[in-house]
Amino acid sequence: MLDNLDPRESGNRPGHQKFREAPATRPAPDREVPLTGRRTPAAVQAWLDGDLPEAAVRDGDMERHVDFWRHVEREAHARRQMRTPVHVYRQIMDALPQTTPSVITPWWRRPREVTPVTALAVTAGLLGAGMLLGATLLHLR
């Protein structure tokens, strides 16, 4: 598939191929969350920051926000208490390399190794370029 990333092309022109069409029957993935224009009230933000007591924000519409953030707090606390099972921990540790990985150095800092074949190839190339340049200069005179 091709992704058309050009914002100037809408892809709706007649005779223009659409690059990536999703089937209409495919359900929306779980990771897509619709964005709404609702925002958390300033008083709830102050409560989350610790500036206000909970009783000050538990009224009317803000109670829904406080309940939501209490639920998030409980879930986060439960997830913080979770531990990796021992067999999974062992698999992870066994998969790690036993030696320290070597640092990849850039090509310009690596030591140069010149083999006899490389030296001969470079010499022949320079000799050929010199002969070509000499012949061209002699031909121009």
N, C-alpha and C positions, 0 to 999 in steps of 0.2 A: 504494500500500500504506500501511496505517496501522501505526505502531509504538505498541504499548501499553507505556508506560513506568511504569505504576503498579505498584509492587512488591506491593501488597496483592491484586491480581487475578492468579490463577494461570492463568486461561484454560482450566481443565479442567472448569468447571461445565457441566452439560448445557444445551444450547440457547445456549451462549455461543460466539460466533464467535472462532476463533483468528485473530489478525491476520497473522502472518507465519510460514507454515510452509514450511520448506525441503523440496524433494523428497527422498525417501529414497534415490533412485538417484544423487544428485549427489555427486561425490567431494569430499572435504575440500580446501579450498584450501591451497596451499603455505605460506602465512604462518601457519597454525595449527600450533602446536607443543604437543604434550601436555606438561603439567607433571608432573613426578615429584617424589617426596619426597626424592630424593637431593641431598645437598649436597656441596660441595667440602670435603675435610678441612681442618682448621686448619693442619696442617703444609704442605699445598699452598698455602694462602693466605699463609702466612709466606714460602714460596719465591717466590710471585708478588710479594710486597712487597719481596723482596730480603733478607729476614732469615735465610734458610737457604740452604745450597748445594744444587744439584740432586741431588747424590749422597745427601743426607739424606732425600729424599722419593721416591727411585726404588726402592721395594720394594713388592711385593704389589699390593694394591688401588689404592694411590696412583699406581702407574706409569701406569695408564690415564688418570688425570687429568693427569699431567705430559705424556703424549703428546698429549692433547687440547689443552692450552694451548700446547705447542710448535707444533702444527699451526695454531692460531689466530694465533700470532706470525708464522709463515711467510706465511700468507695475508694478514695485515695489512701485512706488509712488502712483499709483492708488489703489493698494491693501492696502497700509498703511492708506489711507483715508477711507476705508470701515469701517462701523460700524455694529455691531450686531443689528438686529431688536429687538425692545423692547419686543415683545412676546417671542422670543427665549431667550433673557436675563432673563426674568422672569421664564421661564421653567428651565433654568440652576440653577438659584438661589433657586427655590422651590425644586429642586432635591437634593440640598446639605443638609447634616444632620444639625439639629438645635443644637445639643450638640457637645462638643469637643470630638473627637475620643480618646479613651483610648490608652495608649502606651502599646504595647505588650511586656511583659517582658519575658526574657528567662526562661526556666523551672527551672534552677538551682537557680534563684533569687526569684522565686515565694514562697509565704509562704506555708508551708506544713500543710495539714489537715489530721489528723489521726483519722479515725472513728473506733469505736469498732470492726467492722467486719474486717477492714484492720489490726488492731493490732492482732486480733486472727489469721488471715491467716498468717501473718509474724511469729508470735510465733510458730504456728504449723509447718510451713516450716522449721524454724531453729531447732526446736526440732526433726523433722524427719531427717534433714540432720545430726544432731549430733548423732542420734541413728544409722544411716547408717554408719557414719564414725567410731563410736565405735565398731559396729559389724564387720566391715572390719578389724580394727586393732586387735580385739580379734581373728578373724579367721586366721590372718597371723601368730600369735604366735604359 
